[in-house]
Amino acid sequence: MYRKIRNLASLIKQIIFKRKELRLYLELSSERTKASEYLERYNLEKIKTEQDNRDVKNPLWDYFQNNKEGNGIWKWEHYFDIYHKHFNKFINKEVKVLEIGIYSGGSLGMWKSYFGDKCKIYGVDIKEACKIYENDQTKVLIGDQEDRNFWKNLFKEIGPIDIIIDDGGHTTEQQRITLEETLSEINPGGIYLCEDVHRENNRFAEYTKSFVDELNKIKVNSNKNNLTSGVTNFQSSIKSICYYPYVTVIEKYEAPISKLSAPKHGTVWQPFFD
């Protein structure tokens, strides 16, 4: 009899849990529908466009524009402002940069020019032919980015990295495994950037959206004058996740944080939250 009651209680708990899951799924679906409706209205608006809206001098853009001959560089034009926004703090620093997807080698030279003589460039490609782009400042490693053992062996050889640029095979599995095997190997303050995350309902984009949920977790410790929230390991090290057209960027804090806080400053307050 006791066992039947216990089994019944367990079944009821499962039903309640499933109902909560279903309610959450329906709520999220509703929000996605609202977002789709808003985007449809937004896309009907007329927006003034400019041929070139670059207000800040960008050495990467200049390099690309002047690369008329020699090793090829093939990038979406809007990427160069994204690069400069996230990478400029490393210029003329001792920085280790790893790019996946060498192709015709032009971007390896671009990174070297941009970051300066103190940088060390690593290129990863599955094609042996890309070894020809190796030089004193650039090391080329041949391997499959979808192979977890390849990454484990690579980091044993070269150690942690500051910037990772995934311009490799662009399949979901390649992008996901690369992120999973490299994010923890990026130094504090470092950047992970994945290119060519194309199309609606992209599976890699859906995968990284779960990271946004993790970043938004909150467990408030109540204090009248200073709200604080404990952080997960992910929140402790990850400063931001940025989405651009076709690009996902994850940036790390310069040093891990132990909490998120919202202190009150001032002496005069409305009584709304007393």
Beta strands, then each sheet from edge to edge (+ up, - down):
strand 1: 96-100
strand 2: 120-125
strand 3: 138-142
strand 4: 161-166
strand 5: 186-194
strand 6: 220-221
strand 7: 226-230
strand 8: 238-244
strand 9: 247-252
strand 10: 259-263
sheet 1: 3+ 2+ 1+ 4+ 5+ 9- 8+
sheet 2: 6+ 7- 10+
end
